[in-house]
Amino acid sequence: MKVTSLVENTSRTELPVEHGLSLHIRLDDGRQILFDMGQRRLFADNAEKLDINLADVDMAVVSHGHYDHGGGLRTFLELNDKAKVYISQYAFEPHYSLHDDGMKYIGIDRELERNDRLIFCADEARIANDIVLFSGVDGDSLKPTGNRLLFGPDKDTNDNFRHEQSLVIREGKKTVLFAGCAHSGILNIMRKGMHVAGCPFTHVFAGMHLVKSGLTETSETKFIHALAEELSAHTDCRYFTMHCTGTAQYEILKKEMDKAISYMGCGDTIEI
């Protein structure tokens, strides 16, 4: 399996970046999956520079209904005329973020909701014997405190992230989890994902939404230490994080987890 970052907040290459996420996944048997699409069309421009033809993608996934993950949906549908797009049945609900200057709309283009290539997913969607999507994550283990700034479908209701879904791929001896922002908490997502998969994960690709925690520096560090300890308990799992984890927050995780975790920037390719 080869995973390439088309959009991410940072880059060690010369590719342009944006606040968002898009991953291209190529399976050993040649199937191609696009996981998220960034804000607009940068994912497509970067794919072209990396010699990835998005017209050949076999299926696409939108992890949740925020603009920095599904904003490029229209572009993808224009560039690829065959792939189904798997998206939560709640993804097109309104979503908002509270900023210093007020509430901002952060949802995705509702004009696309009736596109006949969209497949709306509920709690669990088995795409193939080796590919499954799941949502409906519960549990309160170290949920991101940055969620306090996110609202929907009403402006006065904190988001419960029922629109968030994660992807599991089994390939040989590998069981791999892909989570966009892990708003429901990466530990909670892993717990349900392992139940869905029926086995532990060997690899996890995920933003962990540790930015904008609102905590004091001491409390934030304590929170991340606790998260690192829980993640490290999965001794046979390798983590690749990105996007909303935050680079400073990642450095704390890295100090605790060492080789078990790496940061994946725009243009990076990981082969597992």
C-alpha positions as CSV (number, residue, x, y, z in Angstrom):
1,M,0.0,0.0,0.0
2,K,1.3,3.4,-1.0
3,V,-0.2,6.6,0.7
4,T,0.6,10.0,-0.7
5,S,-0.4,13.3,0.8
6,L,-1.8,15.7,-1.8
7,V,-2.9,18.4,0.7
8,E,-1.7,19.1,4.2
9,N,-0.8,22.2,6.3
10,T,2.9,21.8,5.9
11,S,5.4,20.4,3.4
12,R,9.1,19.4,3.3
13,T,8.9,19.5,-0.5
14,E,8.2,22.6,-2.7
15,L,4.5,21.8,-3.1
16,P,2.1,24.5,-2.1
17,V,0.1,23.8,1.0
18,E,-3.2,24.8,2.6
19,H,-5.1,24.1,5.9
20,G,-6.7,20.8,4.9
21,L,-6.2,17.2,4.0
22,S,-6.2,14.9,1.0
23,L,-4.6,11.5,0.8
24,H,-4.2,9.3,-2.3
25,I,-4.1,5.6,-1.4
26,R,-2.9,3.0,-3.9
27,L,-3.5,-0.6,-2.9
28,D,-1.2,-3.5,-3.8
29,D,-3.8,-4.8,-6.4
30,G,-3.8,-1.4,-8.2
31,R,-7.1,0.0,-6.8
32,Q,-6.9,3.7,-6.0
33,I,-8.8,5.6,-3.2
34,L,-9.0,9.3,-2.6
35,F,-9.5,10.2,1.1
36,D,-10.6,13.8,1.4
37,M,-10.1,16.6,-1.1
38,G,-8.8,19.7,0.8
39,Q,-10.4,23.1,0.5
40,R,-10.7,23.7,-3.3
41,R,-8.5,22.3,-6.1
42,L,-5.0,22.3,-4.7
43,F,-5.2,18.5,-4.2
44,A,-5.7,18.2,-7.9
45,D,-2.9,20.5,-8.8
46,N,-0.5,18.7,-6.5
47,A,-1.6,15.3,-7.8
48,E,-0.7,16.4,-11.3
49,K,2.8,17.5,-10.1
50,L,3.2,14.1,-8.4
51,D,2.1,12.2,-11.6
52,I,-1.1,10.9,-10.0
53,N,-4.0,10.8,-12.4
54,L,-7.2,11.4,-10.4
55,A,-9.3,10.2,-13.3
56,D,-8.0,6.7,-12.5
57,V,-9.2,6.8,-8.8
58,D,-11.7,4.0,-8.2
59,M,-13.5,5.4,-5.1
60,A,-13.4,8.5,-3.0
61,V,-14.2,9.2,0.7
62,V,-15.2,12.4,2.4
63,S,-14.3,12.0,6.1
64,H,-16.6,14.7,7.4
65,G,-18.6,17.8,6.4
66,H,-16.0,20.5,6.9
67,Y,-14.7,22.6,4.0
68,D,-11.1,21.7,4.5
69,H,-11.8,18.0,3.8
70,G,-14.7,18.2,1.3
71,G,-14.3,21.6,-0.3
72,G,-12.6,20.0,-3.4
73,L,-15.6,17.6,-4.0
74,R,-16.8,19.5,-7.1
75,T,-13.3,19.5,-8.6
76,F,-13.0,15.8,-8.1
77,L,-16.4,15.1,-9.7
78,E,-15.3,17.1,-12.7
79,L,-11.9,15.4,-13.0
80,N,-13.2,11.8,-12.5
81,D,-16.3,10.6,-14.2
82,K,-16.6,7.1,-12.7
83,A,-15.7,6.9,-9.0
84,K,-18.4,6.8,-6.4
85,V,-18.0,9.2,-3.5
86,Y,-18.8,7.8,0.0
87,I,-20.0,10.5,2.4
88,S,-21.9,10.6,5.6
89,Q,-25.7,11.1,5.4
90,Y,-25.2,14.1,7.7
91,A,-22.2,15.6,5.9
92,F,-24.2,18.3,4.2
93,E,-25.8,19.6,7.4
94,P,-24.6,23.2,8.3
95,H,-21.4,23.3,10.3
96,Y,-19.8,26.3,12.0
97,S,-16.7,27.4,13.7
98,L,-16.4,30.1,16.4
99,H,-13.7,32.6,15.7
100,D,-12.6,35.8,17.5
101,D,-14.8,37.8,15.1
102,G,-17.8,35.6,15.2
103,M,-19.3,32.4,13.9
104,K,-18.1,31.2,10.4
105,Y,-19.7,28.7,8.1
106,I,-17.3,25.8,7.5
107,G,-19.6,23.3,5.7
108,I,-19.4,22.0,2.2
109,D,-21.2,22.9,-1.0
110,R,-24.9,21.8,-0.5
111,E,-25.5,22.2,-4.3
112,L,-23.7,18.9,-4.7
113,E,-25.9,16.9,-2.3
114,R,-28.1,15.6,-5.2
115,N,-25.2,14.4,-7.3
116,D,-26.0,10.8,-8.3
117,R,-22.4,9.6,-7.7
118,L,-22.6,10.2,-4.0
119,I,-23.2,7.2,-1.7
120,F,-24.6,8.3,1.6
121,C,-23.3,6.2,4.5
122,A,-24.9,5.4,7.9
123,D,-23.2,3.7,10.8
124,E,-21.2,1.1,8.8
125,A,-20.7,0.7,5.1
126,R,-18.9,-2.3,3.7
127,I,-17.5,-1.3,0.3
128,A,-15.7,-4.6,-0.3
129,N,-14.4,-7.5,1.7
130,D,-11.3,-5.5,2.6
131,I,-12.7,-1.9,2.8
132,V,-15.2,-0.6,5.3
133,L,-16.4,2.8,6.5
134,F,-17.8,3.4,9.9
135,S,-19.2,6.3,12.0
136,G,-21.3,6.6,15.1
137,V,-18.3,6.6,17.4
138,D,-19.1,7.0,21.1
139,G,-16.8,7.2,24.2
140,D,-15.1,10.1,25.9
141,S,-11.5,9.0,26.0
142,L,-9.4,12.1,25.5
143,K,-11.7,13.8,23.1
144,P,-10.2,17.0,21.5
145,T,-11.0,20.1,23.6
146,G,-10.8,22.1,20.4
147,N,-14.3,20.7,19.6
148,R,-15.7,23.4,21.9
149,L,-15.4,25.9,19.0
150,L,-17.3,23.7,16.5
151,F,-21.1,23.9,16.1
152,G,-23.8,22.4,13.9
153,P,-26.3,21.8,12.6
154,D,-27.5,24.8,14.6
155,K,-25.2,27.7,15.5
156,D,-26.0,27.3,19.2
157,T,-25.5,23.5,19.3
158,N,-22.1,22.0,19.8
159,D,-21.3,19.6,17.0
160,N,-21.7,15.9,17.9
161,F,-19.8,14.8,14.8
162,R,-22.3,12.3,13.6
163,H,-21.1,13.4,10.1
164,E,-17.6,12.0,10.8
165,Q,-16.6,8.6,9.3
166,S,-13.4,6.7,9.2
167,L,-11.9,4.2,6.7
168,V,-10.5,0.7,7.4
169,I,-8.5,-1.2,4.8
170,R,-7.3,-4.7,5.3
171,E,-4.5,-5.8,3.0
172,G,-2.6,-9.0,3.7
173,K,-1.4,-8.8,7.3
174,K,-2.0,-5.1,7.5
175,T,-5.1,-3.5,8.9
176,V,-5.0,0.3,8.3
177,L,-7.2,3.1,9.8
178,F,-7.7,6.4,8.1
179,A,-9.3,9.2,10.1
180,G,-9.6,12.8,8.9
181,C,-9.6,14.9,12.0
182,A,-10.6,12.4,14.7
183,H,-13.1,14.9,16.3
184,S,-14.6,12.0,18.1
185,G,-11.2,11.2,19.7
186,I,-8.7,9.0,18.0
187,L,-8.8,6.5,20.9
188,N,-12.6,6.2,20.6
189,I,-12.3,5.8,16.8
190,M,-9.7,3.2,17.1
191,R,-11.8,1.2,19.7
192,K,-14.8,1.1,17.4
193,G,-12.6,0.5,14.3
194,M,-11.0,-2.5,15.8
195,H,-14.4,-3.9,16.7
196,V,-15.5,-3.3,13.1
197,A,-12.3,-4.8,11.7
198,G,-12.2,-7.7,14.1
199,C,-8.5,-7.2,14.8
200,P,-6.0,-4.6,16.0
201,F,-4.6,-1.9,13.7
202,T,-1.1,-2.2,12.3
203,H,-1.1,1.4,10.9
204,V,-3.1,4.6,11.6
205,F,-3.2,7.7,9.4
206,A,-5.0,10.5,11.2
207,G,-5.2,14.1,12.1
208,M,-5.9,14.2,15.9
209,H,-7.3,17.7,16.3
210,L,-4.9,18.8,19.1
211,V,-4.8,22.4,17.9
212,K,-6.8,25.2,19.6
213,S,-7.2,23.2,22.7
214,G,-8.0,26.2,24.9
215,L,-5.9,24.6,27.7
216,T,-3.0,26.1,29.5
217,E,0.4,24.9,28.3
218,T,0.8,22.7,31.3
219,S,-2.7,21.1,30.9
220,E,-2.2,20.7,27.1
221,T,1.1,18.9,27.6
222,K,-0.5,16.7,30.2
223,F,-3.3,15.9,27.8
224,I,-0.9,15.0,25.0
225,H,1.2,12.9,27.3
226,A,-1.9,10.9,28.3
227,L,-2.8,10.4,24.7
228,A,0.7,9.3,23.8
229,E,0.6,6.7,26.6
230,E,-2.7,5.3,25.4
231,L,-1.5,5.2,21.8
232,S,1.8,3.5,22.7
233,A,-0.2,0.8,24.5
234,H,-0.9,-0.5,21.0
235,T,2.6,-1.8,20.7
236,D,2.3,-3.2,17.2
237,C,0.7,-0.1,15.6
238,R,2.6,2.5,13.6
239,Y,1.1,6.1,13.5
240,F,1.3,8.7,10.8
241,T,-0.3,12.0,11.8
242,M,-0.9,15.3,10.0
243,H,-3.1,18.4,9.6
244,C,-5.0,19.4,12.7
245,T,-2.7,17.5,15.1
246,G,-0.5,20.6,15.0
247,T,3.3,20.6,14.6
248,A,4.1,21.7,18.2
249,Q,1.6,19.1,19.6
250,Y,3.2,16.5,17.3
251,E,6.6,17.2,18.8
252,I,5.3,16.3,22.2
253,L,3.8,13.0,20.9
254,K,7.1,12.3,19.1
255,K,9.2,12.8,22.2
256,E,7.0,10.2,24.0
257,M,6.4,7.8,21.2
258,D,9.7,8.0,19.2
259,K,9.7,5.8,16.1
260,A,6.1,4.7,16.6
261,I,4.8,8.0,15.2
262,S,5.8,10.2,12.2
263,Y,4.5,13.4,10.7
264,M,3.2,13.3,7.1
265,G,3.4,16.5,5.2
266,C,2.2,17.5,1.7
267,G,4.0,15.6,-1.0
268,D,5.2,12.8,1.4
269,T,4.6,9.2,0.4
270,I,4.5,6.3,2.8
271,E,4.8,2.7,1.7
272,I,3.6,0.0,4.1
